[in-house]
Amino acid sequence: MNSLLKRQIRKYLSEELKNNEELTTFLNAVDLSYNNFDEQSKMIQRAMSISSDELFTANRKLQNEADEQKEVIEKLKSVIDTLKFYNLKEDEQAEVVELTGSNLVDFIDNKTKEIIKMNKQRQSMLNELAHQNQELSDYAHMVSHDLKSPLRSIDTLTAWLAQDYQETFDDSGKKTLNLIRSNVEKMDTLISGILEYSTIGKNQTEVYDVDLNIIIEDILNSVEVPEHITIKKSSLPTVKGDKYRLQQLFQNLIGNAIKYNDKAKGIIEIGVEDCNTHWQFYIKDNGKGIEETYFDKIFKTFEKLENTPGSSGIGLSIVKKIVELYNGKIWVESKITEGSTFFFTIKK
């Protein structure tokens, strides 16, 4: 791809520019930046994959230990019930009491030691898991910075090239430079999305009351809503959570509803239903719709139905992760050409 890019740029240059040493230096800088980006991109994808596998294995092991502890507790409850049932008195069935009591004491002692041992192992594993999470978070920030550096260089170099040689480039050359800058912007958005996704749930913040009506108003004031789209909002509740994460959640869903609405008169509805133990929110649109075969696929990382400018393919993955952070669920109902409705729940 690098050689193709250099060939395309040289194709539209004059003979004088082709032999220009400064331009050769620029092309080599672009080539080096692409190579560095490809290597770093593979590193961060591999790191995220390994981390996910380790977290899944650790969580499964912790779940098994929790089940074992639950079984031990049930047995101890049974022992206590047995003692209460007999309600033995002094001098009554002395030999039986001594034997039964000894067995019960040994049983409780052994189980207590097992619980202490398992708790120590569990705490040690949690400490190690926290350490690995912190290392992964630090690594993600570091790689993100390293990946963005060559992108900024490419963007700056193309900007200089467009400015210094604006009279030399024809319309096709200018279009090529704009295409380069557009793809740089896409990669910058993707890297930011990966970093955001990798840090959700690692840095737990304080949970407090958040008025979702204020959140929605802030979002609608910050995003560009086309004149042909009408947004209808019902009264929303105050929930327990973090303002930043909840704003991410709603902004991604509302942004998608706007971006993929192809109707002359677009309508987006934001509402909620009280389901006793939890709130069930919905964001409905009359846009393009989604085929049923993609209902689960769209929530996976880097899955995009369309190659839309500015889309990283990670937005709905972030949404799903935030919902699960609040022990909720998210799903979609949709019909092609009629629109889509995204539902998600948040516990009260």
Rosetta blueprint (number, residue, H / E / L):
1 M L
2 N H
3 S H
4 L H
5 L H
6 K H
7 R H
8 Q H
9 I H
10 R H
11 K H
12 Y L
13 L L
14 S L
15 E H
16 E H
17 L H
18 K H
19 N L
20 N L
21 E H
22 E H
23 L H
24 T H
25 T H
26 F H
27 L H
28 N H
29 A H
30 V H
31 D H
32 L H
33 S H
34 Y H
35 N H
36 N H
37 F H
38 D H
39 E H
40 Q H
41 S H
42 K H
43 M H
44 I H
45 Q H
46 R H
47 A H
48 M H
49 S H
50 I H
51 S H
52 S H
53 D H
54 E H
55 L H
56 F H
57 T H
58 A H
59 N H
60 R H
61 K H
62 L H
63 Q H
64 N H
65 E H
66 A H
67 D H
68 E H
69 Q H
70 K H
71 E H
72 V H
73 I H
74 E H
75 K H
76 L H
77 K H
78 S H
79 V H
80 I H
81 D H
82 T H
83 L H
84 K H
85 F H
86 Y H
87 N L
88 L L
89 K L
90 E L
91 D L
92 E L
93 Q L
94 A H
95 E H
96 V H
97 V H
98 E H
99 L H
100 T H
101 G H
102 S H
103 N H
104 L H
105 V H
106 D H
107 F H
108 I H
109 D H
110 N H
111 K H
112 T H
113 K H
114 E H
115 I H
116 I H
117 K H
118 M H
119 N H
120 K H
121 Q H
122 R H
123 Q H
124 S H
125 M H
126 L H
127 N H
128 E H
129 L H
130 A H
131 H H
132 Q H
133 N H
134 Q H
135 E H
136 L H
137 S H
138 D H
139 Y H
140 A H
141 H H
142 M H
143 V H
144 S H
145 H H
146 D H
147 L H
148 K H
149 S H
150 P H
151 L H
152 R H
153 S H
154 I H
155 D H
156 T H
157 L H
158 T H
159 A H
160 W H
161 L H
162 A H
163 Q H
164 D H
165 Y L
166 Q L
167 E L
168 T L
169 F L
170 D L
171 D H
172 S H
173 G H
174 K H
175 K H
176 T H
177 L H
178 N H
179 L H
180 I H
181 R H
182 S H
183 N H
184 V H
185 E H
186 K H
187 M H
188 D H
189 T H
190 L H
191 I H
192 S H
193 G H
194 I H
195 L H
196 E H
197 Y H
198 S H
199 T H
200 I L
201 G L
202 K L
203 N L
204 Q L
205 T L
206 E L
207 V L
208 Y E
209 D E
210 V E
211 D E
212 L H
213 N H
214 I H
215 I H
216 I H
217 E H
218 D H
219 I H
220 L H
221 N H
222 S H
223 V L
224 E L
225 V L
226 P L
227 E L
228 H L
229 I E
230 T E
231 I E
232 K E
233 K E
234 S L
235 S L
236 L L
237 P L
238 T E
239 V E
240 K E
241 G E
242 D L
243 K H
244 Y H
245 R H
246 L H
247 Q H
248 Q H
249 L H
250 F H
251 Q H
252 N H
253 L H
254 I H
255 G H
256 N H
257 A H
258 I H
259 K H
260 Y L
261 N L
262 D L
263 K L
264 A L
265 K L
266 G E
267 I E
268 I E
269 E E
270 I E
271 G E
272 V E
273 E E
274 D E
275 C E
276 N L
277 T L
278 H E
279 W E
280 Q E
281 F E
282 Y E
283 I E
284 K E
285 D E
286 N L
287 G L
288 K L
289 G L
290 I L
291 E L
292 E H
293 T H
294 Y H
295 F L
296 D L
297 K H
298 I H
299 F H
300 K L
301 T L
302 F L
303 E L
304 K L
305 L L
306 E L
307 N L
308 T L
309 P L
310 G L
311 S L
312 S L
313 G L
314 I L
315 G H
316 L H
317 S H
318 I H
319 V H
320 K H
321 K H
322 I H
323 V H
324 E H
325 L H
326 Y L
327 N L
328 G L
329 K L
330 I E
331 W E
332 V E
333 E E
334 S E
335 K E
336 I L
337 T L
338 E L
339 G E
340 S E
341 T E
342 F E
343 F E
344 F E
345 T E
346 I E
347 K E
348 K L
